Every structure is written in C-alpha cells, then in structure tokens.
Amino acid sequence: MRDTKSPDWRDDVIQDFARSELFERTFQEGMELVEETASYLDGEGRQESKLLSRNAALAYAAESMRLTTRLMQVASWLLVQRAVREGDMPADAACEGEHAHANLIPCTISPIGLRCRTLPGSAG
C-alpha cells in the first residue's frame, strides 16, 4: 500500500499507470477510436447526414460536435499520460492547469484506491 501521507503518492500512481501495459493498450485503442470516428464523420457520416430531415441533420451535427469534442479531450489526456511516461512532463503537471481533465474520466484516485462516479444520464 502506498504512503498516502506523502505528497508524491499521486505522482507515483500516475507514473505507474503511464508505464503500464494497460496504458499502452488504452493509448493504442483510444487513438484508433479517435481516427476511426474522424474518418467516419468526414466521409460516410457526412454523406449519410445529407439524407436526414432538417431536424435530424441538426441533431446529428450537434451530436457530432459533442462527440468530436469529447474524443479530442480523450486524445489530449492520452497524450499527456504518454508525455509523463516518456519523461517529457512531470506527473504532478499532468494533474494541474490545462492538463487536468477532471471531467473527462469519471474516476479519481483516492487514498483508498480508484473511485468512480456516475456520469449524468447514465444508469447508476
């Protein structure tokens, strides 16, 4: 168990995760998801949206923008974690300022482990 009284315990957890095989798989799958989604939205999705009614096309456009924004946040988070892994960014900087993605991942690290919250609108 980590010494949670030490100010560095969170940094250690972040560095451990960033160096893990789990992170490597998460990074690869996350970036592939971003690329596949962008490809669909720019190609097939754009063509299919032209066949929708005006209201449906408006809803599609709004959801596409929301999805794109969320995926860019995911990509940003993944790139920050990779920067920590490669030593380009200290772990504490990954949790502060413009790099803090508190609303992106519904889990936080606490002294007793990983704690997750329910996103609004999701089943409990």
C-alpha positions as CSV (number, residue, x, y, z in Angstrom):
1,M,0.0,0.0,0.0
2,R,1.3,3.5,-0.8
3,D,2.1,6.1,1.8
4,T,-0.9,8.4,1.1
5,K,0.5,11.0,3.5
6,S,3.4,11.6,1.1
7,P,2.7,14.4,-1.3
8,D,4.2,12.2,-4.1
9,W,1.8,9.3,-3.8
10,R,-0.5,10.5,-6.6
11,D,2.5,11.2,-8.9
12,D,3.7,7.6,-8.3
13,V,0.3,6.2,-9.2
14,I,0.2,8.3,-12.4
15,Q,3.7,7.3,-13.4
16,D,3.0,3.6,-12.7
17,F,-0.1,3.7,-14.9
18,A,1.6,5.6,-17.7
19,R,4.4,3.0,-17.8
20,S,2.0,0.0,-17.7
21,E,1.0,-2.4,-20.5
22,L,-2.6,-1.4,-19.7
23,F,-1.8,2.2,-20.6
24,E,-0.1,1.1,-23.8
25,R,-3.2,-0.8,-24.9
26,T,-5.5,2.1,-23.8
27,F,-3.4,4.5,-25.8
28,Q,-3.5,2.4,-28.9
29,E,-7.2,1.7,-28.7
30,G,-8.1,5.3,-27.8
31,M,-6.1,6.8,-30.6
32,E,-7.6,4.3,-33.1
33,L,-11.1,5.2,-31.9
34,V,-10.3,8.9,-32.5
35,E,-9.0,8.2,-36.0
36,E,-11.9,5.8,-36.9
37,T,-14.5,8.3,-35.7
38,A,-13.0,11.2,-37.5
39,S,-12.8,9.2,-40.7
40,Y,-16.5,8.2,-40.4
41,L,-17.6,11.7,-39.6
42,D,-15.6,13.2,-42.5
43,G,-16.7,10.5,-45.0
44,E,-19.6,8.1,-44.7
45,G,-21.3,10.0,-41.9
46,R,-21.2,13.3,-43.8
47,Q,-22.8,11.6,-46.8
48,E,-25.5,9.9,-44.8
49,S,-26.3,13.0,-42.9
50,K,-27.3,14.7,-46.1
51,L,-30.2,12.2,-46.4
52,L,-31.6,13.2,-43.0
53,S,-34.5,15.6,-42.4
54,R,-33.6,19.1,-41.3
55,N,-34.3,18.4,-37.6
56,A,-32.4,15.1,-37.7
57,A,-29.5,16.6,-39.5
58,L,-29.3,19.4,-36.9
59,A,-29.3,16.8,-34.1
60,Y,-26.7,14.8,-36.0
61,A,-24.5,17.9,-36.3
62,A,-24.8,18.7,-32.6
63,E,-24.0,15.2,-31.5
64,S,-21.1,15.0,-33.9
65,M,-19.6,18.2,-32.4
66,R,-20.1,16.8,-28.9
67,L,-18.5,13.5,-29.8
68,T,-15.6,15.2,-31.6
69,T,-15.0,17.5,-28.5
70,R,-15.1,14.5,-26.1
71,L,-12.7,12.5,-28.3
72,M,-10.3,15.4,-28.6
73,Q,-10.3,15.5,-24.8
74,V,-9.6,11.8,-24.6
75,A,-6.7,12.2,-27.1
76,S,-5.4,15.1,-25.1
77,W,-5.5,13.0,-21.9
78,L,-3.8,10.1,-23.6
79,L,-1.0,12.3,-25.0
80,V,-0.5,13.9,-21.5
81,Q,-0.1,10.4,-20.0
82,R,2.3,9.4,-22.7
83,A,4.3,12.6,-22.0
84,V,4.6,11.6,-18.4
85,R,5.7,8.1,-19.4
86,E,8.4,9.4,-21.7
87,G,9.6,11.9,-19.1
88,D,8.6,15.0,-21.1
89,M,6.2,16.1,-18.3
90,P,6.3,15.6,-14.6
91,A,3.3,13.6,-13.2
92,D,2.2,16.5,-11.0
93,A,1.9,18.8,-14.0
94,A,-0.4,16.2,-15.6
95,C,-3.0,16.9,-12.9
96,E,-2.9,20.7,-12.9
97,G,-3.9,23.6,-15.1
98,E,-4.8,23.0,-18.7
99,H,-3.8,19.3,-18.4
100,A,-6.2,18.5,-15.6
101,H,-9.1,16.6,-17.2
102,A,-11.2,16.2,-14.1
103,N,-14.5,15.9,-16.1
104,L,-13.1,13.6,-18.7
105,I,-12.7,10.4,-16.8
106,P,-15.3,9.6,-14.2
107,C,-12.8,8.1,-11.8
108,T,-10.4,9.7,-9.4
109,I,-7.5,8.3,-7.4
110,S,-8.1,8.5,-3.6
111,P,-6.1,7.2,-0.7
112,I,-8.3,4.0,-0.7
113,G,-8.0,3.4,-4.4
114,L,-9.8,4.2,-7.6
115,R,-13.2,5.8,-7.0
116,C,-15.6,6.3,-9.9
117,R,-18.7,8.5,-10.1
118,T,-21.7,8.1,-12.3
119,L,-22.0,10.4,-15.3
120,P,-25.2,12.4,-15.6
121,G,-27.8,10.5,-17.6
122,S,-26.1,7.1,-17.2
123,A,-27.5,4.1,-15.4
124,G,-26.4,4.0,-11.8
